[in-house]
């Protein structure tokens, strides 16, 4: 968990230094920065804080997500009721390159890629400590992004098939499919 927090702090520090050079109007973009929430179907996050900003005067954007996903499971085996509660804390960052969809103002396609890191923490059963651990994955991403014309609101949907480089020992796969929807308040 300490590793994850340190990595998040370093990435946010580097990102904020890059954003200080940010221009207020991008090439054909209808907004510069937005913050909100992302709901995902991923293995590592379900609810995320989401920040998106376009870089300089380009169609490229950086999206950062800080998320959680509660998990629990249970079964009954020969007179013993077995329950485990654990949760994931995750951080992901993705670069997205946007393309205008001409007939609809404010609507863009995007493609890109990114990295995610997550920590699985067991919260109620010391016998399940093997389920806890750190994971890192890489993902390509693609989706659609829309900025409403008259209100400061941005919505987007995305797909993130994630290839895990490392996972906690209890994970049964190194590939996870994630889809998400984001709603953000546009502040620049």
URCOR-V514860 format. One record per pair of residues at least 12 apart in sequence whose C-alpha atoms are under 10 Angstrom apart, sorted by the first residue. I is the first residue (numbers start at 1). J is the second residue. D is the distance in Angstrom with one decimal. If there is no record, write none. Layout:
i=I j=J d=D
i=I j=J d=D
//
This chain:
i=1 j=89 d=8.4
i=1 j=90 d=9.9
i=1 j=118 d=8.7
i=1 j=119 d=6.1
i=1 j=120 d=8.6
i=1 j=121 d=8.4
i=1 j=133 d=8.6
i=1 j=134 d=7.9
i=2 j=119 d=9.6
i=3 j=117 d=9.9
i=3 j=119 d=9.1
i=3 j=134 d=8.8
i=4 j=89 d=8.6
i=4 j=90 d=8.0
i=4 j=91 d=7.9
i=4 j=117 d=7.2
i=4 j=118 d=7.2
i=4 j=119 d=7.2
i=4 j=134 d=8.3
i=4 j=135 d=9.8
i=5 j=89 d=9.8
i=5 j=90 d=9.7
i=5 j=91 d=9.1
i=5 j=119 d=10.0
i=7 j=91 d=8.9
i=7 j=117 d=9.0
i=8 j=64 d=9.9
i=8 j=66 d=8.7
i=8 j=90 d=9.5
i=8 j=91 d=6.9
i=8 j=92 d=9.0
i=8 j=93 d=9.9
i=8 j=117 d=9.3
i=11 j=64 d=9.5
i=11 j=91 d=9.9
i=11 j=93 d=8.8
i=12 j=64 d=8.9
i=12 j=93 d=10.0
i=15 j=62 d=9.0
i=15 j=64 d=9.7
i=18 j=55 d=8.4
i=18 j=56 d=9.1
i=19 j=33 d=10.0
i=19 j=53 d=8.3
i=19 j=54 d=9.0
i=19 j=55 d=7.4
i=19 j=56 d=8.1
i=20 j=56 d=9.8
i=21 j=55 d=8.9
i=21 j=56 d=7.1
i=22 j=53 d=9.1
i=22 j=54 d=8.2
i=22 j=55 d=6.6
i=22 j=56 d=5.1
i=22 j=57 d=8.2
i=23 j=54 d=9.0
i=23 j=55 d=8.1
i=23 j=56 d=5.5
i=23 j=57 d=6.6
i=23 j=58 d=9.9
i=23 j=188 d=10.0
i=24 j=54 d=9.6
i=24 j=56 d=8.4
i=24 j=57 d=8.6
i=24 j=188 d=7.1
i=25 j=54 d=9.4
i=25 j=56 d=8.4
i=25 j=57 d=7.0
i=25 j=58 d=9.7
i=25 j=188 d=8.9
i=26 j=54 d=7.3
i=26 j=55 d=8.0
i=26 j=56 d=6.8
i=26 j=57 d=4.4
i=26 j=58 d=6.2
i=26 j=59 d=7.3
i=26 j=60 d=9.5
i=27 j=54 d=9.7
i=27 j=56 d=8.9
i=27 j=57 d=5.4
i=27 j=58 d=5.8
i=27 j=59 d=6.6
i=27 j=60 d=9.8
i=28 j=57 d=8.9
i=28 j=58 d=8.6
i=28 j=59 d=7.7
i=28 j=98 d=9.9
i=28 j=99 d=9.6
i=28 j=100 d=8.1
i=28 j=105 d=10.0
i=28 j=106 d=9.1
i=29 j=54 d=8.2
i=29 j=57 d=8.9
i=29 j=58 d=8.6
i=29 j=59 d=7.1
i=29 j=60 d=9.9
i=29 j=98 d=8.9
i=29 j=99 d=9.7
i=29 j=100 d=8.6
i=29 j=105 d=9.8
i=29 j=106 d=7.6
i=29 j=107 d=9.6
i=29 j=108 d=9.0
i=29 j=147 d=9.2
i=30 j=105 d=8.6
i=30 j=106 d=6.2
i=30 j=107 d=9.3
i=30 j=146 d=9.2
i=30 j=147 d=6.8
i=30 j=148 d=8.9
i=30 j=149 d=8.3
i=30 j=154 d=9.8
i=30 j=186 d=9.8
i=30 j=188 d=9.6
i=31 j=52 d=10.0
i=31 j=53 d=8.5
i=31 j=54 d=8.0
i=31 j=106 d=8.9
i=31 j=147 d=7.4
i=31 j=148 d=9.9
i=31 j=149 d=10.0
i=31 j=152 d=8.7
i=31 j=153 d=9.6
i=31 j=154 d=8.7
i=31 j=186 d=6.9
i=31 j=187 d=8.2
i=31 j=188 d=6.2
i=32 j=52 d=8.2
i=32 j=53 d=5.6
i=32 j=54 d=5.4
i=32 j=55 d=8.2
i=32 j=56 d=9.1
i=32 j=57 d=9.6
i=32 j=61 d=8.9
i=32 j=186 d=7.8
i=32 j=187 d=7.9
i=32 j=188 d=5.2
i=33 j=51 d=7.5
i=33 j=52 d=5.6
i=33 j=53 d=4.2
i=33 j=54 d=6.5
i=33 j=55 d=9.4
i=33 j=61 d=9.1
i=33 j=62 d=9.6
i=33 j=63 d=9.7
i=33 j=154 d=9.7
i=33 j=184 d=9.2
i=33 j=185 d=8.6
i=33 j=186 d=6.0
i=33 j=187 d=6.1
i=33 j=188 d=5.2
i=34 j=50 d=8.2
i=34 j=51 d=5.9
i=34 j=52 d=5.4
i=34 j=53 d=6.5
i=34 j=54 d=9.4
i=34 j=63 d=9.5
i=34 j=152 d=8.8
i=34 j=153 d=8.2
i=34 j=154 d=7.4
i=34 j=155 d=9.9
i=34 j=183 d=9.1
i=34 j=184 d=5.6
i=34 j=185 d=5.3
i=34 j=186 d=4.2
i=34 j=187 d=5.7
i=34 j=188 d=7.0
i=35 j=49 d=7.6
i=35 j=50 d=5.6
i=35 j=51 d=4.5
i=35 j=52 d=6.4
i=35 j=53 d=8.8
i=35 j=63 d=9.6
i=35 j=64 d=9.6
i=35 j=65 d=9.9
i=35 j=153 d=9.6
i=35 j=154 d=9.0
i=35 j=182 d=9.5
i=35 j=183 d=8.1
i=35 j=184 d=4.8
i=35 j=185 d=5.3
i=35 j=186 d=6.6
i=35 j=187 d=7.7
i=36 j=48 d=8.5
i=36 j=49 d=5.9
i=36 j=50 d=5.1
i=36 j=51 d=6.5
i=36 j=52 d=8.8
i=36 j=65 d=9.6
i=36 j=153 d=9.5
i=36 j=154 d=8.9
i=36 j=155 d=9.4
i=36 j=182 d=7.2
i=36 j=183 d=5.7
i=36 j=184 d=3.9
i=36 j=185 d=5.9
i=36 j=186 d=8.7
i=37 j=49 d=4.6
i=37 j=50 d=5.0
i=37 j=51 d=8.2
i=37 j=65 d=8.5
i=37 j=66 d=9.4
i=37 j=67 d=9.2
i=37 j=155 d=9.8
i=37 j=181 d=8.4
i=37 j=182 d=5.6
i=37 j=183 d=5.7
i=37 j=184 d=6.4
i=37 j=185 d=9.2
i=38 j=50 d=5.9
i=38 j=51 d=9.4
i=38 j=65 d=7.8
i=38 j=66 d=9.3
i=38 j=67 d=8.4
i=38 j=155 d=9.5
i=38 j=156 d=9.0
i=38 j=157 d=9.1
i=38 j=158 d=10.0
i=38 j=179 d=10.0
i=38 j=180 d=6.4
i=38 j=181 d=5.5
i=38 j=182 d=4.1
i=38 j=183 d=6.6
i=38 j=184 d=8.4
i=39 j=67 d=9.2
i=39 j=157 d=9.6
i=39 j=179 d=8.5
i=39 j=180 d=5.4
i=39 j=181 d=5.4
i=39 j=182 d=6.4
i=39 j=183 d=8.9
i=40 j=67 d=9.3
i=40 j=68 d=10.0
i=40 j=69 d=9.3
i=40 j=157 d=9.6
i=40 j=158 d=9.1
i=40 j=159 d=9.4
i=40 j=160 d=9.7
i=40 j=178 d=6.6
i=40 j=179 d=5.6
i=40 j=180 d=4.1
i=40 j=181 d=6.6
i=40 j=182 d=8.6
i=41 j=69 d=9.6
i=41 j=159 d=9.7
i=41 j=160 d=9.8
i=41 j=176 d=9.7
i=41 j=177 d=7.9
i=41 j=178 d=5.3
i=41 j=179 d=5.4
i=41 j=180 d=6.3
i=41 j=181 d=9.3
i=42 j=69 d=8.8
i=42 j=159 d=9.7
i=42 j=160 d=8.3
i=42 j=161 d=8.9
i=42 j=162 d=8.7
i=42 j=176 d=6.9
i=42 j=177 d=6.2
i=42 j=178 d=4.1
i=42 j=179 d=6.5
i=42 j=180 d=7.9
i=43 j=69 d=8.1
i=43 j=71 d=9.8
i=43 j=88 d=8.8
i=43 j=118 d=9.8
i=43 j=162 d=9.2
i=43 j=171 d=10.0
i=43 j=175 d=9.4
i=43 j=176 d=6.2
i=43 j=177 d=7.6
i=43 j=178 d=7.1
i=44 j=67 d=8.1
i=44 j=68 d=7.4
i=44 j=69 d=6.4
i=44 j=70 d=9.4
i=44 j=71 d=10.0
i=44 j=87 d=8.8
i=44 j=88 d=6.0
i=44 j=89 d=7.4
i=44 j=90 d=6.4
i=44 j=91 d=9.2
i=44 j=92 d=9.9
i=44 j=116 d=8.6
i=44 j=117 d=8.4
i=44 j=118 d=6.4
i=44 j=119 d=8.4
i=44 j=120 d=8.4
i=44 j=135 d=8.9
i=44 j=137 d=9.9
i=44 j=162 d=9.9
i=44 j=176 d=8.7
i=44 j=178 d=8.8
i=45 j=65 d=9.3
i=45 j=66 d=8.5
i=45 j=67 d=5.3
i=45 j=68 d=5.0
i=45 j=69 d=4.7
i=45 j=70 d=8.5
i=45 j=87 d=9.2
i=45 j=88 d=6.8
i=45 j=89 d=7.2
i=45 j=90 d=6.3
i=45 j=91 d=8.7
i=45 j=92 d=9.6
i=45 j=116 d=9.9
i=45 j=118 d=8.4
i=45 j=178 d=8.9
i=45 j=180 d=9.8
i=46 j=67 d=6.8
i=46 j=68 d=6.0
i=46 j=69 d=4.8
i=46 j=70 d=7.9
i=46 j=71 d=10.0
i=46 j=88 d=9.0
i=46 j=89 d=9.8
i=46 j=90 d=9.6
i=46 j=178 d=9.6
i=46 j=179 d=10.0
i=46 j=180 d=8.7
i=47 j=65 d=9.3
i=47 j=66 d=8.4
i=47 j=67 d=5.4
i=47 j=68 d=5.6
i=47 j=69 d=6.5
i=47 j=70 d=9.4
i=47 j=89 d=9.9
i=47 j=90 d=9.8
i=47 j=180 d=9.5
i=47 j=182 d=9.9
i=48 j=64 d=9.3
i=48 j=65 d=5.7
i=48 j=66 d=5.1
i=48 j=67 d=3.7
i=48 j=68 d=6.4
i=48 j=69 d=8.8
i=48 j=89 d=9.5
i=48 j=90 d=8.4
i=48 j=91 d=8.7
i=48 j=92 d=9.6
i=48 j=180 d=9.9
i=48 j=182 d=9.0
i=49 j=64 d=8.1
i=49 j=65 d=5.5
i=49 j=66 d=5.2
i=49 j=67 d=6.2
i=49 j=68 d=9.2
i=49 j=91 d=9.6
i=49 j=182 d=9.2
i=49 j=183 d=9.9
i=49 j=184 d=9.4
i=50 j=63 d=7.0
i=50 j=64 d=5.8
i=50 j=65 d=4.6
i=50 j=66 d=6.8
i=50 j=67 d=8.5
i=50 j=92 d=9.6
i=50 j=93 d=9.8
i=50 j=182 d=7.4
i=50 j=183 d=8.4
i=50 j=184 d=7.4
i=51 j=63 d=5.6
i=51 j=64 d=5.2
i=51 j=65 d=6.5
i=51 j=66 d=8.9
i=51 j=93 d=9.6
i=51 j=182 d=9.8
i=51 j=184 d=7.9
i=51 j=185 d=9.5
i=51 j=186 d=9.9
i=52 j=64 d=6.4
i=52 j=65 d=8.8
i=52 j=93 d=9.7
i=52 j=94 d=9.4
i=52 j=95 d=9.7
i=52 j=96 d=9.7
i=52 j=154 d=9.9
i=52 j=184 d=8.5
i=52 j=186 d=9.3
i=53 j=95 d=10.0
i=53 j=96 d=10.0
i=53 j=186 d=9.8
i=53 j=188 d=9.0
i=54 j=95 d=9.6
i=54 j=96 d=9.0
i=54 j=97 d=9.4
i=54 j=98 d=9.6
i=55 j=95 d=9.7
i=58 j=97 d=8.7
i=58 j=98 d=9.0
i=59 j=96 d=8.3
i=59 j=97 d=5.7
i=59 j=98 d=5.2
i=59 j=99 d=7.3
i=59 j=100 d=9.2
i=59 j=108 d=9.9
i=59 j=110 d=9.2
i=60 j=95 d=6.9
i=60 j=96 d=5.6
i=60 j=97 d=4.4
i=60 j=98 d=6.1
i=60 j=99 d=9.4
i=60 j=110 d=8.9
i=60 j=111 d=9.6
i=60 j=112 d=9.1
i=61 j=94 d=8.2
i=61 j=95 d=5.8
i=61 j=96 d=5.1
i=61 j=97 d=6.4
i=61 j=98 d=7.7
i=61 j=110 d=9.3
i=61 j=112 d=9.3
i=62 j=93 d=7.1
i=62 j=94 d=5.7
i=62 j=95 d=4.7
i=62 j=96 d=6.3
i=62 j=97 d=9.0
i=62 j=112 d=9.7
i=62 j=114 d=9.4
i=63 j=92 d=8.1
i=63 j=93 d=5.7
i=63 j=94 d=5.3
i=63 j=95 d=6.5
i=63 j=96 d=7.5
i=63 j=114 d=9.1
i=64 j=91 d=7.4
i=64 j=92 d=5.8
i=64 j=93 d=4.5
i=64 j=94 d=6.6
i=64 j=95 d=9.1
i=64 j=114 d=9.6
i=64 j=115 d=10.0
i=64 j=116 d=9.7
i=65 j=90 d=7.9
i=65 j=91 d=5.6
i=65 j=92 d=5.2
i=65 j=93 d=6.4
i=65 j=94 d=8.8
i=65 j=116 d=9.0
i=66 j=89 d=7.6
i=66 j=90 d=5.8
i=66 j=91 d=4.6
i=66 j=92 d=6.7
i=66 j=93 d=9.0
i=66 j=116 d=9.7
i=66 j=117 d=9.8
i=66 j=118 d=9.7
i=67 j=88 d=8.0
i=67 j=89 d=5.8
i=67 j=90 d=5.0
i=67 j=91 d=6.3
i=67 j=92 d=8.4
i=67 j=118 d=8.9
i=68 j=87 d=7.0
i=68 j=88 d=5.4
i=68 j=89 d=4.6
i=68 j=90 d=6.1
i=68 j=91 d=8.9
i=68 j=118 d=9.0
i=68 j=119 d=9.6
i=68 j=120 d=9.7
i=69 j=86 d=8.8
i=69 j=87 d=5.5
i=69 j=88 d=5.0
i=69 j=89 d=6.8
i=69 j=90 d=8.4
i=69 j=120 d=9.2
i=70 j=85 d=7.8
i=70 j=86 d=6.3
i=70 j=87 d=4.2
i=70 j=88 d=6.4
i=70 j=89 d=8.9
i=70 j=120 d=9.6
i=70 j=121 d=9.6
i=71 j=84 d=8.4
i=71 j=85 d=6.0
i=71 j=86 d=5.3
i=71 j=87 d=5.3
i=71 j=88 d=7.8
i=71 j=120 d=9.5
i=71 j=121 d=9.8
i=71 j=122 d=9.3
i=72 j=84 d=5.5
i=72 j=85 d=4.4
i=72 j=86 d=6.1
i=72 j=87 d=8.0
i=72 j=122 d=9.5
i=72 j=123 d=9.9
i=73 j=85 d=6.8
i=73 j=86 d=8.9
i=82 j=125 d=9.6
i=83 j=124 d=8.7
i=83 j=125 d=8.0
i=83 j=128 d=9.6
i=84 j=122 d=7.6
i=84 j=123 d=7.9
i=84 j=124 d=6.5
i=84 j=125 d=6.1
i=84 j=126 d=9.4
i=84 j=127 d=9.1
i=84 j=128 d=7.2
i=84 j=131 d=9.7
i=85 j=121 d=8.8
i=85 j=122 d=6.1
i=85 j=123 d=5.7
i=85 j=124 d=5.8
i=85 j=125 d=7.4
i=85 j=128 d=9.1
i=86 j=120 d=6.9
i=86 j=121 d=5.4
i=86 j=122 d=4.1
i=86 j=123 d=5.2
i=86 j=124 d=7.4
i=86 j=125 d=8.8
i=86 j=128 d=9.1
i=86 j=129 d=9.7
i=86 j=131 d=8.3
i=86 j=132 d=8.1
i=87 j=118 d=10.0
i=87 j=119 d=8.2
i=87 j=120 d=5.7
i=87 j=121 d=5.5
i=87 j=122 d=6.6
i=87 j=123 d=7.5
i=87 j=132 d=9.0
i=88 j=117 d=10.0
i=88 j=118 d=6.3
i=88 j=119 d=5.5
i=88 j=120 d=4.4
i=88 j=121 d=6.3
i=88 j=122 d=9.0
i=88 j=132 d=9.0
i=88 j=133 d=9.5
i=88 j=134 d=9.5
i=88 j=135 d=10.0
i=89 j=117 d=8.5
i=89 j=118 d=5.5
i=89 j=119 d=5.4
i=89 j=120 d=6.7
i=89 j=121 d=8.1
i=89 j=134 d=9.7
i=90 j=116 d=7.0
i=90 j=117 d=5.6
i=90 j=118 d=4.0
i=90 j=119 d=6.4
i=90 j=120 d=8.8
i=90 j=134 d=9.7
i=90 j=135 d=9.1
i=90 j=136 d=9.6
i=91 j=115 d=8.5
i=91 j=116 d=5.7
i=91 j=117 d=5.4
i=91 j=118 d=6.4
i=91 j=119 d=9.3
i=91 j=136 d=9.7
i=92 j=114 d=7.2
i=92 j=115 d=5.6
i=92 j=116 d=4.1
i=92 j=117 d=6.3
i=92 j=118 d=8.5
i=92 j=136 d=9.6
i=92 j=137 d=9.2
i=92 j=138 d=9.4
i=92 j=139 d=9.8
i=93 j=113 d=8.5
i=93 j=114 d=5.5
i=93 j=115 d=5.7
i=93 j=116 d=6.5
i=93 j=117 d=9.2
i=93 j=138 d=9.9
i=93 j=139 d=9.9
i=94 j=111 d=9.8
i=94 j=112 d=7.0
i=94 j=113 d=5.4
i=94 j=114 d=3.9
i=94 j=115 d=6.5
i=94 j=116 d=8.6
i=94 j=138 d=9.6
i=94 j=139 d=8.5
i=94 j=140 d=8.6
i=94 j=141 d=7.8
i=94 j=160 d=9.9
i=95 j=110 d=9.5
i=95 j=111 d=8.2
i=95 j=112 d=5.4
i=95 j=113 d=5.6
i=95 j=114 d=6.1
i=95 j=115 d=9.4
i=95 j=140 d=9.5
i=95 j=141 d=8.6
i=96 j=109 d=9.4
i=96 j=110 d=5.8
i=96 j=111 d=5.4
i=96 j=112 d=4.4
i=96 j=113 d=6.8
i=96 j=114 d=8.7
i=96 j=140 d=9.6
i=96 j=141 d=7.7
i=96 j=142 d=7.8
i=96 j=143 d=9.3
i=97 j=109 d=8.2
i=97 j=110 d=5.2
i=97 j=111 d=5.4
i=97 j=112 d=5.9
i=97 j=113 d=9.3
i=97 j=141 d=10.0
i=97 j=142 d=9.1
i=98 j=110 d=4.3
i=98 j=111 d=6.8
i=98 j=112 d=8.9
i=98 j=142 d=9.6
i=98 j=143 d=9.4
i=98 j=144 d=8.7
i=98 j=145 d=8.5
i=99 j=111 d=8.7
i=99 j=144 d=9.4
i=99 j=145 d=9.7
i=100 j=144 d=9.9
i=100 j=145 d=9.7
i=101 j=144 d=9.6
i=104 j=146 d=9.2
i=105 j=146 d=8.5
i=105 j=147 d=8.4
i=105 j=148 d=8.8
i=105 j=149 d=8.0
i=106 j=145 d=7.9
i=106 j=146 d=5.4
i=106 j=147 d=5.0
i=106 j=148 d=6.7
i=106 j=149 d=7.1
i=106 j=154 d=9.2
i=107 j=144 d=7.2
i=107 j=145 d=5.8
i=107 j=146 d=4.4
i=107 j=147 d=6.7
i=107 j=148 d=8.8
i=107 j=154 d=9.8
i=107 j=155 d=9.7
i=107 j=156 d=9.4
i=108 j=143 d=8.6
i=108 j=144 d=5.7
i=108 j=145 d=5.2
i=108 j=146 d=6.4
i=108 j=147 d=8.9
i=108 j=156 d=9.3
i=109 j=142 d=7.5
i=109 j=143 d=5.8
i=109 j=144 d=4.5
i=109 j=145 d=6.3
i=109 j=146 d=8.9
i=109 j=156 d=9.6
i=109 j=157 d=9.8
i=109 j=158 d=9.8
i=110 j=141 d=8.0
i=110 j=142 d=5.4
i=110 j=143 d=5.4
i=110 j=144 d=6.0
i=110 j=145 d=7.4
i=110 j=156 d=9.9
i=110 j=157 d=10.0
i=110 j=158 d=8.8
i=111 j=140 d=7.6
i=111 j=141 d=5.6
i=111 j=142 d=4.2
i=111 j=143 d=6.7
i=111 j=144 d=8.9
i=111 j=158 d=9.2
i=111 j=159 d=9.6
i=112 j=139 d=8.7
i=112 j=140 d=5.8
i=112 j=141 d=5.1
i=112 j=142 d=6.3
i=112 j=143 d=9.4
i=112 j=160 d=9.8
i=113 j=138 d=7.6
i=113 j=139 d=5.5
i=113 j=140 d=4.1
i=113 j=141 d=5.1
i=113 j=142 d=8.2
i=113 j=160 d=8.4
i=113 j=161 d=10.0
i=113 j=162 d=9.9
i=114 j=137 d=8.6
i=114 j=138 d=5.8
i=114 j=139 d=5.4
i=114 j=140 d=6.4
i=114 j=141 d=7.4
i=114 j=160 d=8.9
i=114 j=162 d=9.2
i=115 j=136 d=7.3
i=115 j=137 d=5.7
i=115 j=138 d=4.5
i=115 j=139 d=6.2
i=115 j=140 d=8.9
i=115 j=162 d=8.6
i=115 j=163 d=9.5
i=115 j=164 d=9.5
i=116 j=135 d=8.1
i=116 j=136 d=5.7
i=116 j=137 d=5.2
i=116 j=138 d=6.3
i=116 j=139 d=7.8
i=116 j=162 d=8.4
i=116 j=163 d=9.7
i=116 j=164 d=8.8
i=117 j=134 d=7.4
i=117 j=135 d=5.6
i=117 j=136 d=4.5
i=117 j=137 d=6.4
i=117 j=138 d=9.0
i=117 j=164 d=9.3
i=117 j=165 d=10.0
i=117 j=166 d=9.4
i=117 j=167 d=9.6
i=118 j=133 d=8.4
i=118 j=134 d=5.8
i=118 j=135 d=5.2
i=118 j=136 d=6.5
i=118 j=137 d=8.7
i=118 j=167 d=8.7
i=118 j=168 d=9.5
i=119 j=132 d=7.2
i=119 j=133 d=5.7
i=119 j=134 d=4.5
i=119 j=135 d=6.3
i=119 j=136 d=9.0
i=119 j=167 d=9.0
i=119 j=168 d=8.3
i=120 j=132 d=4.7
i=120 j=133 d=5.3
i=120 j=134 d=6.4
i=120 j=135 d=8.1
i=120 j=167 d=9.2
i=120 j=168 d=7.3
i=121 j=133 d=7.0
i=121 j=134 d=9.1
i=121 j=168 d=10.0
i=128 j=170 d=9.4
i=129 j=170 d=9.7
i=130 j=168 d=7.7
i=130 j=169 d=6.5
i=130 j=170 d=6.6
i=130 j=171 d=10.0
i=131 j=167 d=9.8
i=131 j=168 d=6.3
i=131 j=169 d=6.4
i=131 j=170 d=5.1
i=131 j=171 d=7.7
i=132 j=167 d=9.4
i=132 j=168 d=6.0
i=132 j=169 d=7.8
i=132 j=170 d=8.0
i=132 j=171 d=9.7
i=133 j=166 d=9.5
i=133 j=167 d=7.0
i=133 j=168 d=4.4
i=133 j=169 d=7.3
i=133 j=170 d=8.9
i=133 j=171 d=9.8
i=134 j=166 d=7.4
i=134 j=167 d=6.0
i=134 j=168 d=5.7
i=134 j=169 d=9.2
i=135 j=164 d=7.0
i=135 j=165 d=7.3
i=135 j=166 d=5.0
i=135 j=167 d=4.2
i=135 j=168 d=6.2
i=135 j=169 d=9.7
i=135 j=171 d=9.7
i=135 j=174 d=9.9
i=136 j=162 d=9.5
i=136 j=163 d=8.6
i=136 j=164 d=5.7
i=136 j=165 d=5.5
i=136 j=166 d=5.4
i=136 j=167 d=6.7
i=136 j=168 d=9.7
i=137 j=161 d=9.7
i=137 j=162 d=6.0
i=137 j=163 d=5.3
i=137 j=164 d=3.9
i=137 j=165 d=5.3
i=137 j=166 d=7.1
i=137 j=167 d=8.4
i=137 j=174 d=8.6
i=137 j=175 d=8.8
i=137 j=176 d=9.2
i=138 j=160 d=9.1
i=138 j=161 d=8.5
i=138 j=162 d=5.6
i=138 j=163 d=5.3
i=138 j=164 d=6.4
i=138 j=165 d=7.4
i=138 j=175 d=9.8
i=139 j=159 d=9.2
i=139 j=160 d=5.7
i=139 j=161 d=5.6
i=139 j=162 d=4.4
i=139 j=163 d=6.2
i=139 j=164 d=8.7
i=139 j=175 d=9.7
i=139 j=176 d=9.4
i=139 j=177 d=9.4
i=139 j=178 d=9.4
i=140 j=159 d=8.1
i=140 j=160 d=5.9
i=140 j=161 d=6.5
i=140 j=162 d=7.3
i=140 j=163 d=9.1
i=141 j=158 d=6.7
i=141 j=159 d=5.5
i=141 j=160 d=4.8
i=141 j=161 d=7.3
i=141 j=162 d=9.1
i=141 j=178 d=9.6
i=141 j=179 d=9.4
i=142 j=157 d=8.4
i=142 j=158 d=5.5
i=142 j=159 d=5.6
i=142 j=160 d=7.2
i=142 j=161 d=9.7
i=142 j=179 d=9.8
i=143 j=156 d=7.2
i=143 j=157 d=5.5
i=143 j=158 d=4.2
i=143 j=159 d=6.3
i=143 j=160 d=9.2
i=143 j=179 d=9.4
i=143 j=180 d=9.4
i=143 j=181 d=9.6
i=144 j=156 d=5.5
i=144 j=157 d=5.6
i=144 j=158 d=6.7
i=144 j=159 d=9.6
i=144 j=181 d=9.8
i=145 j=157 d=6.7
i=145 j=158 d=8.6
i=145 j=181 d=9.8
i=145 j=182 d=9.1
i=145 j=183 d=10.0
i=146 j=183 d=9.8
i=147 j=184 d=9.4
i=147 j=185 d=9.8
i=147 j=186 d=8.4
i=148 j=186 d=9.7
i=151 j=185 d=9.1
i=151 j=186 d=8.6
i=152 j=184 d=8.4
i=152 j=185 d=5.8
i=152 j=186 d=4.8
i=152 j=187 d=7.1
i=152 j=188 d=8.9
i=153 j=183 d=7.3
i=153 j=184 d=5.9
i=153 j=185 d=4.9
i=153 j=186 d=5.6
i=153 j=187 d=9.0
i=154 j=182 d=8.0
i=154 j=183 d=5.9
i=154 j=184 d=5.1
i=154 j=185 d=6.4
i=154 j=186 d=6.5
i=155 j=181 d=7.4
i=155 j=182 d=5.5
i=155 j=183 d=4.6
i=155 j=184 d=6.3
i=155 j=185 d=9.0
i=156 j=180 d=8.2
i=156 j=181 d=5.7
i=156 j=182 d=5.2
i=156 j=183 d=6.8
i=156 j=184 d=8.6
i=157 j=179 d=7.5
i=157 j=180 d=5.6
i=157 j=181 d=4.4
i=157 j=182 d=6.3
i=157 j=183 d=9.2
i=158 j=178 d=8.4
i=158 j=179 d=5.6
i=158 j=180 d=5.3
i=158 j=181 d=6.5
i=158 j=182 d=8.5
i=159 j=177 d=7.8
i=159 j=178 d=5.9
i=159 j=179 d=4.4
i=159 j=180 d=6.6
i=159 j=181 d=9.2
i=160 j=176 d=8.4
i=160 j=177 d=6.2
i=160 j=178 d=4.9
i=160 j=179 d=5.9
i=160 j=180 d=8.2
i=161 j=175 d=7.3
i=161 j=176 d=5.9
i=161 j=177 d=4.3
i=161 j=178 d=5.7
i=161 j=179 d=8.0
i=162 j=174 d=8.1
i=162 j=175 d=5.7
i=162 j=176 d=5.0
i=162 j=177 d=6.0
i=162 j=178 d=7.1
i=163 j=175 d=4.7
i=163 j=176 d=6.6
i=163 j=177 d=8.8
i=164 j=176 d=7.7
//
